Amino acid sequence: MTEMVLDQVYIPETLEELPKHWNAGFEKFIQAVGTGQLPPGTTLTQAQLCDLLDLSLTPLRETLVLLEEYGLIEVKQRAGVTILNPELSFVRENYQFRILIEEEALRSFAASVNDDWLKAVRDRHLMLIDCLEREPDNMTNVAAFVALDQFVHSSFVEALNNKSMLATHNRLQQNIRMVRSMQKNAAYVRNLLSAANEHLAIFEQVEKKDHDGAAQSLRRHFEASIYRAVVSY
């Protein structure tokens, strides 16, 4: 099995460095939600959405079909497009799918990762934990941790060397990132700190070569993430 070498891996620091959704309009929708331009409950015309998302009408309509399928918008003729809070089933299904992929992927990851990689990623976690505790309102630090979070989980799946699996997993992560963007509240940074410490617990088991323990820590992390998402509703 190929070892994951540190100098072959760059840890992203911004959301812009993360893989993009195959539908450009969906990616722009996530960004507009994250910046507060499209809070849940907002109703706009298709023309207004074209301007806001910088899309022409045809790609916008393709994006609306996708968003409506996910239950993220409601389209009514002559009434416009209303932004909805994602249904709980959407959140649970995305997390459950990720658990199925990542539990197996983590075993391959644990068998191939080296100590230098783990140290670099752990140090980044500790640095961002300190930054978030000192400056919880600094959105640069928040975005940096969201990027780190997605990088860590993608790294698990990359160990499978399965491009189709990785593409599916990236889509699931983008869906979860969008849900988080829609549900930012007073507990948001506290939830990120909890996730960071849960990652550290996974790494501790990986370092011990305890693959079962790492898988159990990963499952506890996802269970906690689902609980945090549900409480946000």
C-alpha positions, -999 to +999 in steps of 0.1 A: +000+000+000+013+034-009+023+056+020+009+091+022+039+114+020+037+148+036+054+167+008+028+154-016-001+169+004-010+206+007-033+215+035-059+240+022-063+273+041-094+287+023-127+275+010-117+286-025-092+258-025-118+230-020-131+209-048-160+226-066-195+212-072-201+199-108-230+224-110-215+259-109-248+274-099-250+251-069-216+263-058-226+299-062-258+292-042-237+278-013-215+309-013-246+332-013-261+313+016-228+315+035-225+352+031-261+358+042-273+369+008-299+341+007-312+334+042-339+308+046-374+323+040-362+347+013-383+347-019-369+361-051-378+360-088-357+340-112-345+373-127-333+384-093-315+351-087-298+354-121-284+387-110-275+375-075-258+343-087-244+358-119-261+331-140-280+333-173-316+318-172-308+284-187-281+274-162-301+289-134-331+267-142-308+236-142-295+247-108-331+252-095-340+216-105-311+203-084-319+226-055-356+216-056-347+179-057-326+184-025-355+202-008-336+234-005-359+257-024-396+259-034-405+271-069-440+285-074-452+299-107-456+337-106-447+337-069-409+332-072-383+310-056-383+306-018-351+295+001-359+267+025-341+251+055-329+217+045-351+189+057-337+167+085-338+137+062-314+155+038-289+160+067-292+125+081-289+109+046-258+128+037-241+119+070-252+083+069-238+079+034-205+095+046-203+070+075-206+041+051-178+054+029-154+068+055-154+039+080-139+016+054-117+044+040-103+052+074-088+017+077-069+021+044-059+056+055-046+044+089-025+017+072-008+042+048-005+076+065+029+085+080+038+103+113+049+135+096+015+139+079-003+133+111+019+158+130+014+185+104-024+181+104-026+178+142-006+210+145-029+228+121-059+217+143-042+230+175-034+263+159-070+268+146-085+257+179-064+284+196-074+310+170-111+301+172-111+303+210-094+337+210-113+352+181-146+333+176-159+361+153-130+360+129-145+344+098-111+338+082-103+314+110-138+298+107-133+293+069-098+279+075-112+253+098-141+244+074-114+239+047-093+218+071-123+197+081-132+189+044-095+182+037-092+157+065-123+137+056-113+137+019-079+124+028-095+094+044-114+086+012-084+093-011-067+063+005-092+041-013-078+052-047-114+053-061-122+084-081-159+077-083-161+072-046-141+104-040-163+125-063-195+112-045-179+120-011-170+155-022-206+161-032-218+149+002-193+172+020-205+201-001-241+194+009-231+194+045-211+226+041-242+243+027-263+231+056-238+245+080-238+278+062-276+280+064-277+273+101-250+296+115-259+306+151-243+314+184-232+278+188-215+275+154-179+281+165-184+259+196-196+231+173-164+236+151-143+234+182-160+201+192-154+187+157-117+197+159-112+178+191-131+148+177-106+148+148-077+148+173-093+117+190-094+099+156-057+108+149-047+095+184-062+061+176-046+061+141-012+068+157-016+038+180-024+016+149-058+009+166-079+007+134-110-004+153-106+024+178-101+049+150-133+037+133-152+040+166-140+075+171-150+084+136-185+070+141-188+090+174-177+121+155-204+116+129-231+108+156-221+141+174-222+160+141-257+147+133-269+157+168-254+192+164-271+196+130-305+184+144-302+207+174-297+237+151-332+233+136 
